Amino acid sequence: MLKQKFNIRLLLLALSLSFYQTANAGLPFSVGGQELPSLAPMLENTTPAVVNISTVTNVRVRQYNPLFDDPFFRQFFDAPQPSQRERFRKRQGLGSGVIFDAKNGLIVTNTHVIDGVDEININLKDGREFKATLVGQDKETDIAIIRVVAENLTEIKLGNSDDLRVGDFVVAIGNPFGLRQTVTSGIVSGLGRSGLGIEGYEDFVQTDASINPGNSGGALVNLRGELIGINTAIIAPSGGSVGINFAIPINMVMQLKPQLVKYGEVKRGHLGIEVQDLNPALAEALSIDVVKGALISSVQEGSVAAKAGLRSGDVVVRANQKNIENASDLRNIYGLTRVGESITMEVVRGTEILTIVTRLTDELAAKVGDDLHPRLQGATFSDISTGEGVLVSNLEIGSLAHSTGLQQGDIIQAANRKRVNNLETFRSAVELGNSLMLNIRRGSNNLLILLQ
């Protein structure tokens, strides 16, 4: 009996070994001439296009002297004014960049890597170092393009970020903490991430490939070595990567590239709408069949949207041949469209499906103060493209509005303790009472003006 049980166990072991050998027979033993599967062949062609960026900023530092900083001693000892006793110290920064146009020496990186710096230094994988100059930048998307004058540069192949799927393998390349040419791998964890408050216009690729300080501006590539994103941000409660990392899709970068190269900036048009996400409850209340889209909550009077026929309650489901699933999708469409270009929108209005075409302009909706509040007579207010207040665009000298202390160029951010985003919200806040309290930004200063 024992011998029979022993033979059965031997048979099961033999069958297991046979299954293991069969299951592993299909595993590759060589890829591209390598004995084991490896990303090395792809990286050998890709990493020369990823550069290390080091920056220098001259920071003004005031030398403090407790004796001569006293006005009394300055007067009697003829001491120099404090502003005359200043020095500069150099503040250094690190980041990454990607060569995408070797012929013209163009490198893409993040705005926050090079913004406001006095010197940009580029270090290539082959050890060569160059000074770089700024071509253009856009703070709203955190995209910047710089240029070097050099020969024999290696440019990266561009991919199509619209083809990405959750689960695709990706590789992040950069210089975290100054460790040059560091490579990490992972997968695409999510697509179309927005509403994070990181940038003005967000459509991030989320990945668990580790990104750390110094990786900013570096490359996110697919397994073919094609650039599909620019690493830009992380969620890091502990200060380091916890596997929640974000990259700007390369298609967004290439959409803005012509403006950045030609004009040095992105000149955005003004549409004049407020939008929010559509959800099933709102769809039911509006008696419409769609459950995804951008719901127009308000249309600013006199704006190009109003002139095109858009109304509050319209739901945009498609724009410029792209499906719109939420408010961020639509904001990205018109936020990345240059002044003078048109937007074609498919709009659901009740049981109707309309096609509305409008052309973005730099003309902002304006409203004279006489129509808003008696004490605002003589002032003209305009929306600003950032949606962060209303601008005092014109002011008559000697008018009631001028006598209150308002100045042309002031930005009103709140009225009667209500946040102001545009002319419509400004009107609503002003109508709350007879008195008027305004929170104003004037240059770098914040002021409070009370009108009674």
C-alpha positions as CSV (number, residue, x, y, z in Angstrom):
1,M,0.0,0.0,0.0
2,L,2.8,2.4,0.9
3,K,4.6,1.5,-2.3
4,Q,1.5,2.2,-4.3
5,K,1.1,5.7,-2.7
6,F,4.8,6.4,-3.3
7,N,4.4,5.5,-7.0
8,I,1.4,7.8,-7.3
9,R,3.4,10.7,-5.8
10,L,6.2,10.1,-8.2
11,L,3.7,10.1,-11.1
12,L,2.2,13.4,-9.9
13,L,5.7,15.0,-9.6
14,A,6.6,13.8,-13.1
15,L,3.4,15.3,-14.4
16,S,4.1,18.6,-12.6
17,L,7.6,18.8,-14.0
18,S,6.3,18.1,-17.5
19,F,3.7,20.8,-17.2
20,Y,6.3,23.3,-15.9
21,Q,8.6,22.6,-18.8
22,T,5.7,22.9,-21.3
23,A,4.5,26.2,-19.8
24,N,7.9,27.7,-19.9
25,A,8.8,26.5,-23.3
26,G,7.2,29.6,-24.9
27,L,9.3,32.1,-22.8
28,P,11.8,34.0,-25.0
29,F,15.5,33.3,-24.4
30,S,16.7,36.2,-26.6
31,V,15.4,39.6,-27.6
32,G,17.4,41.6,-30.1
33,G,20.3,39.3,-29.6
34,Q,20.2,39.6,-25.8
35,E,20.0,36.4,-23.8
36,L,17.3,37.9,-21.6
37,P,14.4,40.3,-22.3
38,S,15.7,43.9,-21.8
39,L,14.8,47.5,-22.4
40,A,18.5,48.3,-22.9
41,P,18.4,48.3,-26.8
42,M,15.5,50.8,-26.8
43,L,17.1,53.0,-24.1
44,E,20.4,53.1,-25.9
45,N,18.6,54.9,-28.8
46,T,16.5,57.1,-26.5
47,T,18.5,58.3,-23.6
48,P,20.9,60.5,-25.7
49,A,17.9,62.7,-26.4
50,V,17.2,63.4,-22.6
51,V,19.3,66.2,-21.2
52,N,20.2,67.4,-17.7
53,I,19.2,71.0,-17.1
54,S,20.9,73.1,-14.4
55,T,19.9,76.7,-13.8
56,V,21.3,79.7,-11.9
57,T,19.3,82.5,-10.5
58,N,20.8,85.6,-9.1
59,V,18.9,86.4,-5.9
60,R,19.2,89.9,-4.4
61,V,20.1,89.7,-0.7
62,R,20.1,92.8,1.5
63,Q,23.0,93.1,3.9
64,Y,21.7,94.0,7.3
65,N,23.6,96.2,9.7
66,P,21.7,96.9,12.9
67,L,23.7,100.1,13.4
68,F,23.4,101.7,10.0
69,D,19.9,100.5,9.3
70,D,18.7,102.9,12.0
71,P,17.6,106.2,10.3
72,F,19.2,108.3,13.1
73,F,22.7,106.8,12.6
74,R,22.4,107.0,8.8
75,Q,21.7,110.7,9.1
76,F,24.6,111.6,11.4
77,F,27.2,109.2,10.1
78,D,26.3,109.6,6.4
79,A,25.8,105.9,6.1
80,P,24.7,104.4,2.7
81,Q,21.1,103.7,2.2
82,P,20.1,100.0,2.7
83,S,19.3,99.6,-1.0
84,Q,22.9,100.5,-1.7
85,R,24.3,97.7,0.4
86,E,22.9,94.7,-1.4
87,R,24.6,91.7,-2.8
88,F,23.5,88.7,-4.9
89,R,23.8,85.1,-4.2
90,K,23.3,82.3,-6.7
91,R,20.5,79.9,-6.4
92,Q,20.8,76.7,-8.4
93,G,18.1,74.4,-9.7
94,L,18.0,71.0,-11.5
95,G,15.6,69.5,-14.0
96,S,15.4,67.6,-17.2
97,G,14.6,68.2,-20.9
98,V,14.0,66.3,-24.1
99,I,15.5,67.1,-27.5
100,F,12.7,66.8,-30.1
101,D,14.2,68.9,-32.9
102,A,17.9,68.2,-33.4
103,K,18.2,70.4,-36.5
104,N,17.0,73.5,-34.7
105,G,18.4,72.5,-31.3
106,L,14.9,72.6,-29.7
107,I,14.4,71.1,-26.2
108,V,11.1,70.8,-24.4
109,T,10.9,71.0,-20.6
110,N,8.7,72.4,-17.8
111,T,8.2,76.1,-17.3
112,H,8.8,75.7,-13.6
113,V,12.3,74.4,-14.3
114,I,13.4,77.5,-16.2
115,D,11.0,80.3,-15.2
116,G,12.7,83.4,-14.0
117,V,16.3,82.0,-14.1
118,D,19.3,83.9,-15.3
119,E,21.3,81.1,-16.7
120,I,20.3,77.7,-18.3
121,N,22.9,75.1,-18.7
122,I,22.5,71.8,-20.7
123,N,24.5,68.7,-20.1
124,L,24.2,65.9,-22.7
125,K,24.7,62.2,-22.1
126,D,28.0,62.3,-24.1
127,G,29.3,64.9,-21.6
128,R,29.1,68.0,-23.7
129,E,27.8,71.2,-22.0
130,F,26.0,74.1,-23.6
131,K,24.3,77.3,-22.7
132,A,20.6,77.4,-23.6
133,T,18.3,80.3,-24.4
134,L,14.6,80.5,-23.8
135,V,12.4,80.2,-26.9
136,G,8.9,80.3,-25.3
137,Q,6.9,79.2,-22.3
138,D,3.4,78.8,-21.1
139,K,2.7,78.8,-17.4
140,E,-0.9,77.6,-17.8
141,T,0.3,74.2,-19.1
142,D,3.8,74.3,-17.6
143,I,5.4,73.8,-21.0
144,A,8.6,75.5,-22.1
145,I,10.9,75.3,-25.1
146,I,14.6,76.2,-25.0
147,R,17.3,76.2,-27.7
148,V,21.0,75.2,-27.9
149,V,23.4,75.8,-30.7
150,A,25.1,72.4,-31.2
151,E,25.9,69.8,-33.8
152,N,25.3,66.0,-33.7
153,L,22.3,66.2,-31.4
154,T,20.0,63.1,-31.0
155,E,16.3,63.8,-31.2
156,I,13.7,61.5,-29.8
157,K,10.9,59.9,-31.8
158,L,7.5,61.3,-31.1
159,G,4.6,59.1,-30.2
160,N,0.8,59.6,-30.2
161,S,-0.5,60.1,-26.6
162,D,-4.1,59.8,-27.9
163,D,-3.3,56.1,-28.5
164,L,-2.4,55.4,-24.9
165,R,-4.4,52.9,-22.9
166,V,-4.5,52.2,-19.2
167,G,-2.1,49.3,-18.6
168,D,0.4,50.2,-21.3
169,F,4.0,49.9,-20.2
170,V,6.0,53.1,-20.0
171,V,9.5,54.3,-19.0
172,A,10.4,57.6,-17.3
173,I,13.8,59.0,-18.0
174,G,15.3,62.0,-16.2
175,N,17.7,63.3,-13.6
176,P,16.1,62.9,-10.2
177,F,18.1,64.5,-7.4
178,G,20.8,65.2,-9.9
179,L,21.4,61.5,-10.7
180,R,21.8,61.7,-14.5
181,Q,20.1,59.4,-16.9
182,T,18.0,57.6,-14.3
183,V,15.4,55.2,-15.8
184,T,12.3,53.9,-14.1
185,S,9.5,51.8,-15.5
186,G,5.8,51.2,-14.8
187,I,2.4,51.4,-16.5
188,V,-0.1,54.0,-17.5
189,S,-2.3,54.2,-14.4
190,G,-4.8,56.7,-15.7
191,L,-5.6,59.0,-18.5
192,G,-7.2,62.5,-18.8
193,R,-6.4,63.4,-15.1
194,S,-7.7,66.9,-14.4
195,G,-9.0,69.0,-11.6
196,L,-5.9,68.6,-9.6
197,G,-5.1,72.3,-9.4
198,I,-1.5,71.7,-10.6
199,E,-1.8,73.6,-13.8
200,G,-4.4,75.9,-15.5
201,Y,-5.1,73.3,-18.2
202,E,-4.8,69.7,-17.2
203,D,-5.0,66.5,-19.2
204,F,-2.4,64.4,-17.4
205,V,-1.2,60.9,-18.1
206,Q,-0.9,59.2,-14.7
207,T,1.8,56.6,-14.2
208,D,3.4,54.6,-11.4
209,A,6.9,54.9,-13.0
210,S,8.8,56.7,-10.3
211,I,9.2,60.5,-10.8
212,N,11.1,62.5,-8.3
213,P,12.5,66.1,-7.9
214,G,14.8,66.6,-10.9
215,N,12.7,64.4,-13.2
216,S,10.6,67.5,-14.2
217,G,10.8,68.1,-17.9
218,G,12.1,64.5,-18.6
219,A,10.7,61.9,-21.0
220,L,7.9,59.4,-20.6
221,V,8.3,56.9,-23.4
222,N,6.6,53.8,-24.6
223,L,8.4,50.5,-25.2
224,R,9.2,51.6,-28.8
225,G,11.1,54.5,-27.4
226,E,8.6,57.1,-28.6
227,L,8.0,60.2,-26.5
228,I,4.4,60.2,-25.2
229,G,4.7,62.6,-22.3
230,I,6.7,65.2,-20.4
231,N,7.1,64.3,-16.7
232,T,5.9,67.2,-14.6
233,A,4.3,66.5,-11.2
234,I,3.8,64.0,-8.4
235,I,1.6,63.5,-5.4
236,A,4.1,63.0,-2.6
237,P,2.8,63.2,1.0
238,S,6.2,61.9,2.1
239,G,8.3,64.1,-0.2
240,G,9.2,61.3,-2.5
241,S,7.4,59.3,-5.2
242,V,4.6,57.1,-3.9
243,G,3.6,55.8,-7.3
244,I,1.2,58.7,-8.3
245,N,3.0,60.6,-11.0
246,F,1.8,62.8,-13.8
247,A,3.1,63.7,-17.3
248,I,1.8,66.2,-19.9
249,P,0.7,64.4,-23.0
250,I,3.0,64.9,-26.0
251,N,0.1,65.8,-28.2
252,M,-0.7,68.8,-26.0
253,V,2.9,69.9,-26.2
254,M,3.0,69.6,-30.0
255,Q,-0.3,71.5,-30.2
256,L,1.3,74.5,-28.4
257,K,4.7,74.2,-30.0
258,P,4.0,76.4,-33.1
259,Q,2.9,79.3,-30.9
260,L,5.8,78.9,-28.5
261,V,8.4,78.8,-31.3
262,K,6.8,81.7,-33.3
263,Y,5.5,84.0,-30.6
264,G,7.3,82.9,-27.4
265,E,3.9,82.5,-25.7
266,V,0.4,81.2,-26.1
267,K,-2.1,83.9,-26.8
268,R,-5.4,82.4,-25.7
269,G,-8.8,83.5,-27.0
270,H,-11.8,84.3,-24.9
271,L,-15.0,82.3,-25.3
272,G,-17.1,83.7,-22.5
273,I,-18.7,80.7,-20.9
274,E,-18.7,79.0,-17.5
275,V,-18.9,75.2,-17.7
276,Q,-19.4,72.3,-15.3
277,D,-19.5,68.5,-15.5
278,L,-22.8,66.9,-16.6
279,N,-24.0,64.1,-14.4
280,P,-27.1,61.8,-14.6
281,A,-29.1,64.0,-12.2
282,L,-28.5,67.1,-14.2
283,A,-29.2,65.2,-17.4
284,E,-32.6,64.1,-16.0
285,A,-33.4,67.6,-14.9
286,L,-32.6,68.9,-18.4
287,S,-34.6,66.1,-20.0
288,I,-31.7,65.1,-22.3
289,D,-30.5,61.6,-23.3
290,V,-26.8,62.2,-22.8
291,V,-25.1,61.7,-19.5
292,K,-21.6,62.9,-20.3
293,G,-20.5,66.3,-21.6
294,A,-19.8,69.9,-20.5
295,L,-22.8,71.8,-19.2
296,I,-22.8,75.5,-19.9
297,S,-23.8,77.1,-16.6
298,S,-23.6,80.7,-17.8
299,V,-22.8,82.7,-20.9
300,Q,-21.3,86.2,-20.5
301,E,-23.3,89.0,-22.1
302,G,-21.6,90.3,-25.3
303,S,-19.1,87.5,-25.5
304,V,-18.3,85.5,-28.7
305,A,-20.2,82.6,-27.2
306,A,-23.3,84.7,-26.8
307,K,-23.0,86.0,-30.3
308,A,-22.7,82.4,-31.6
309,G,-25.9,81.5,-30.0
310,L,-24.8,79.4,-27.0
311,R,-27.1,79.4,-24.0
312,S,-27.1,78.5,-20.4
313,G,-28.2,74.8,-20.2
314,D,-26.6,73.8,-23.4
315,V,-24.5,70.6,-23.2
316,V,-21.4,70.4,-25.4
317,V,-20.7,66.7,-26.3
318,R,-18.2,67.2,-29.1
319,A,-15.7,70.0,-30.0
320,N,-13.3,70.1,-32.9
321,Q,-14.0,66.5,-33.7
322,K,-13.2,65.3,-30.2
323,N,-15.7,63.8,-27.7
324,I,-16.3,65.9,-24.7
325,E,-16.9,63.9,-21.5
326,N,-16.5,66.7,-18.9
327,A,-15.9,70.4,-18.4
328,S,-12.1,70.0,-18.4
329,D,-12.2,68.4,-21.9
330,L,-13.9,71.5,-23.2
331,R,-11.7,74.0,-21.3
332,N,-8.7,72.3,-22.8
333,I,-10.1,72.6,-26.3
334,Y,-10.7,76.4,-26.2
335,G,-7.8,77.0,-23.7
336,L,-5.3,75.6,-26.2
337,T,-6.8,77.3,-29.2
338,R,-5.1,80.5,-30.4
339,V,-6.9,83.8,-30.9
340,G,-8.5,83.9,-34.4
341,E,-9.0,80.2,-34.7
342,S,-12.5,78.7,-34.7
343,I,-14.1,76.0,-32.6
344,T,-16.9,73.8,-33.9
345,M,-19.1,72.4,-31.2
346,E,-21.9,69.8,-31.2
347,V,-24.4,71.0,-28.6
348,V,-27.4,69.2,-27.1
349,R,-30.3,71.5,-26.3
350,G,-33.4,69.6,-25.1
351,T,-34.2,67.2,-28.0
352,E,-32.2,69.1,-30.5
353,I,-28.6,68.5,-31.6
354,L,-27.0,71.7,-32.9
355,T,-23.7,72.5,-34.6
356,I,-22.3,75.9,-33.4
357,V,-19.1,77.5,-34.8
358,T,-17.4,80.4,-33.1
359,R,-14.1,82.1,-33.6
360,L,-12.1,83.0,-30.5
361,T,-11.1,86.7,-30.2
362,D,-9.1,88.7,-27.7
363,E,-12.0,91.0,-27.1
364,L,-13.3,90.6,-23.6
365,A,-16.8,91.2,-22.5
366,A,-17.1,94.7,-21.0
367,K,-19.6,96.4,-18.7
368,V,-19.8,100.0,-17.6
369,G,-20.0,100.7,-13.9
370,D,-23.2,102.8,-14.4
371,D,-25.1,99.6,-15.0
372,L,-23.7,97.9,-11.9
373,H,-23.7,100.3,-9.0
374,P,-24.1,104.1,-8.6
375,R,-20.7,104.5,-7.0
376,L,-19.0,102.7,-10.0
377,Q,-20.0,105.4,-12.4
378,G,-17.2,106.3,-14.8
379,A,-15.5,102.9,-14.7
380,T,-15.5,100.1,-17.3
381,F,-15.0,96.5,-16.3
382,S,-13.9,93.6,-18.4
383,D,-13.5,89.9,-18.0
384,I,-10.0,88.5,-17.9
385,S,-9.0,85.3,-19.7
386,T,-7.8,83.6,-16.5
387,G,-11.3,83.8,-14.9
388,E,-9.8,85.2,-11.7
389,G,-11.7,88.4,-11.4
390,V,-12.7,91.4,-13.5
391,L,-10.4,94.2,-14.7
392,V,-10.9,97.9,-14.4
393,S,-10.2,98.4,-18.0
394,N,-11.0,102.1,-18.2
395,L,-11.6,104.9,-15.6
396,E,-12.7,108.5,-16.2
397,I,-10.6,110.9,-14.1
398,G,-12.9,112.8,-11.7
399,S,-15.7,110.3,-11.9
400,L,-17.4,108.8,-8.8
401,A,-15.5,105.5,-9.3
402,H,-12.2,107.4,-9.5
403,S,-13.0,109.2,-6.3
404,T,-13.4,105.9,-4.4
405,G,-9.8,105.1,-5.0
406,L,-10.2,102.7,-7.9
407,Q,-7.4,102.8,-10.5
408,Q,-7.3,101.6,-14.1
409,G,-5.6,98.1,-14.1
410,D,-7.1,97.0,-10.8
411,I,-8.4,93.5,-10.7
412,I,-11.5,93.0,-8.5
413,Q,-11.3,89.5,-7.0
414,A,-14.2,89.7,-4.6
415,A,-17.3,91.9,-3.9
416,N,-19.3,91.9,-0.7
417,R,-17.3,88.9,0.4
418,K,-18.4,87.0,-2.7
419,R,-15.7,85.6,-5.0
420,V,-15.7,87.3,-8.5
421,N,-14.7,85.2,-11.5
422,N,-16.3,87.3,-14.3
423,L,-18.8,90.0,-15.0
424,E,-21.8,87.9,-14.3
425,T,-20.6,86.9,-10.8
426,F,-19.5,90.5,-10.2
427,R,-23.0,91.7,-11.1
428,S,-24.6,89.2,-8.7
429,A,-22.3,90.2,-5.8
430,V,-22.9,93.9,-6.4
431,E,-26.6,93.5,-6.2
432,L,-26.4,92.0,-2.7
433,G,-26.7,95.4,-1.0
434,N,-26.4,99.2,-1.2
435,S,-22.9,99.3,0.3
436,L,-20.1,97.8,-1.7
437,M,-16.9,96.2,-0.4
438,L,-14.2,95.3,-3.0
439,N,-11.2,93.1,-2.6
440,I,-8.7,94.4,-5.2
441,R,-5.3,93.2,-6.5
442,R,-3.1,96.0,-7.6
443,G,0.2,94.8,-8.9
444,S,1.6,92.6,-6.0
445,N,-0.6,94.3,-3.4
446,N,-4.1,93.3,-2.1
447,L,-6.4,96.2,-1.1
448,L,-9.8,96.5,0.5
449,I,-12.1,99.4,-0.6
450,L,-15.4,100.1,1.0
451,L,-18.0,102.2,-1.0
452,Q,-21.0,103.5,0.9
